[in-house]
């Protein structure tokens, strides 16, 4: 199983959809650029469209230059990078596990989703595959939340430290993928108490990276990996 803990005293660096701020997201070129910029893992979205697994945020948002999951995995198999596969559609768990096995990437991957049922299915299919519970659900794929929903995030932040252990156990998750605005010292402490690494998404500035580093998060997901040098 992939090791998602901090490395050399710093959080792991993860490129969101490759390098969403710098290249066409969810493309092999975007993944390659993330690796060139020093990312430890690359994150990308996967959907099931008529039985084909594709890199896209939703079946309604498939780009013209869409890459297949097989093509992305074939590229990543030739690198040393870890991968975070954000599974966007239910029912594709078995096909995803089979693809990761075929490319020899089970031990280098973490599959994330907000669907607890999908994580339980993945655990049954392949116990050695790392599984990350995403919270809260980012329904519109913007990876940042507007002021209109910030009161809701405040409420989530207040109760999450008490709830996160039960949520992870119920989902059979062994990693927590949390929006950066709900990451608090108590949440990180609780996750680490049950040996669960914490990833924060999607961070837009170097100051927030430093705050999360100080909290002891294990990984930071960004659109532009250059902010790690800020």
N, C-alpha and C positions, 0 to 999 in steps of 0.2 A: 504494500500500500504506500502511496506517495507520502512523503514527509512534508507537511505543511507548516511546520514550526519556523519561527524566526531563524535567520541564517546570518552568522557572523555578526551578531548583535544588532541586526536591522530587520525590518519587515521584508518579506518577499515582495518583489515587484511584479505586478501583473498588468498586462496591457489589455484594456477593455475593447472587445471586438477587434483585437489586434492593436491598432493605434487609431481609434475612432476620430481623433482630432486632426490627424495628419494624412490619412489615406482612406480610401473607400472601405467602410467597416465590413467585417465578416468576409474578407477576401484573403486569399493566400498572400497577396502582396502586403496587406495590412499586418498579417501575422509575422511575415518575414521582417518587416520594419521594426516591429516590437522587439524581436530578438536582436536585431542590429543595435537597438537602443538600450540593451542590457536587461531586458525583462527576464525574470526567472520562469514565469509561466505566461501563457497567452490564454485569454478568455475569448470564447466565441459562442454565438447562439446557434442552436440546431432545431430545425422543425421537420416534421414529417409531412410531405406533400405528395399525396397519392402513392404512398409506399416508398418514396425516395427521401432519404435524409439529406437535407440541404442546410447550408449556412445562411440563416436569415432570422430576423427577429420574430416574424410571424408569417403564416401562410399567405397573408394579404400583402406582405412587404418583401417579396422575393425580388432581389435586384436583377437587372438584365445580365450582369456578369456573374451570376450566382455560382458558387463553388459547391461541389458535392462534399459530403462528410468524408467519403473515401479519399478524395483528392487532398483534403486538408490533413487527414491522418497520415497519408503517405508522405506528405511533406514533413510533418512533425516527427515522424518516425526516424527521419534522417538527421534530426537534431538531438540535442540533449535537454531540450526544454520540457517543462511540465505543461499540462494543459488543463484548463477549466472549461468543461463543456456545459453550457447553460441550456438545459433541455426545456424547450418552450411548449411542446405539445405532449399530451398524455397518450399512452398506448404505444410509444416507440421505444420503450425500455429494452425489450429483448433485442431489437435490431441494433440499438446503440451498443449494447454490451457485446454483441457478436462482432460489430465493426471494430471496437477497441481490441478485442481478442485477436482478430485477424491481423491487425497491425502491430501486435505485441505491446500495446500501450496501457493495459489495465493498471500496471504498477506506476505509471507516470501521470495518471489522470484523476481528477475529481469531477464528478458530475453534480451540478447544482440545479435546484428548482425550488419553487415555493410550494410545490405539491407534495405533501407528506406521503400520499399513496404511491407516487412514483418512486420516492426514495425507498419505501418499504419493498416495492417490487424489485428495485435494483439490488437491494440487500439480499433478497432471496435468490436472484439470478447469479450474482457474483459477489460473495461476501468480501473478497479482497479489494473491491472497488471502493474508493473513498467517495462519500456522499455528503454534499453540502446543502443545508437548509437555508434558502433565501428568505430574508425578512426585512421589511414588508414586501408585499407584491408590488412590482413596478409595472402597473397595467399598461402604461403608454410608452414604455421603453425609453423615457427621457433620462433616466438614471439620476435625476435631480428632482426635487419637489418644490413646487411653487409656494409662495407665502400663504395661499389659500388652504393648504393642507398642513402647514407647520403646526397648528394647534394639535392636530391629530398625532403628529410625530412626537410632540412633547408628551402627550399622554402615553404613547407607546414606550417612550424612553423611561418614564416613571415606573412602569410595571414590568419591563422586560427582564430586569435582573432577577425578579422573583419567578418569572415564567419560563425563562429560556431553557433551563435544565429539563423541565417536563416536555417542552416542545421538541427538543432534540431527541429525547428518548422515544417519544411517540412516533417520530418520523424515522427512527433508526438512522439518524444522521450522526456523522462523526466530524463535521466541520460546520461552522456557522458563518454564513455569508450575509452580513448586515449592512444596511444603508448607514453611511458614516454618521448621520444625524441621530441615530439611536444607539451609537456606541458610547458607553460610559465606563468609568472605572469598575462599577459594580458588575456590569455585563461581562467585561473581559475577565474579571476575577472569577465569576461563576462558571464561565465556559472553561477556563483553565483548570478550575477545581475538578472538573469531570474529564479532563484531558482532551478538550475540544479546541482546536485552533480557531481564531477569529480573523475573517477577512472583512475589510471595509470597502464599500463601493458607493458611488463612483466619485473619486476625489478629484477636485479641479485645481487646487493650488498647493504650493509647497508648504505654506503655514499649516494647513490642515494635515498634511503628511507628517509634519513634526509633532503635532498634537497627538495623533494616533500612535506614532512611534513611542511617545512618552507614556501612553496608556498601555503599551506592551502588545498591541495587535500583531498578528502573525503575518498578515499580508494586506497590501493596499492596492486597490484596483483603480487604474487611471486611464483617461482618454489620451493623455500626452505624457509618455514616460520621461520626457525631459524635466518634468517638475521634480523628479527625485533628486536632481542635482541642485535644486534651488535652496 
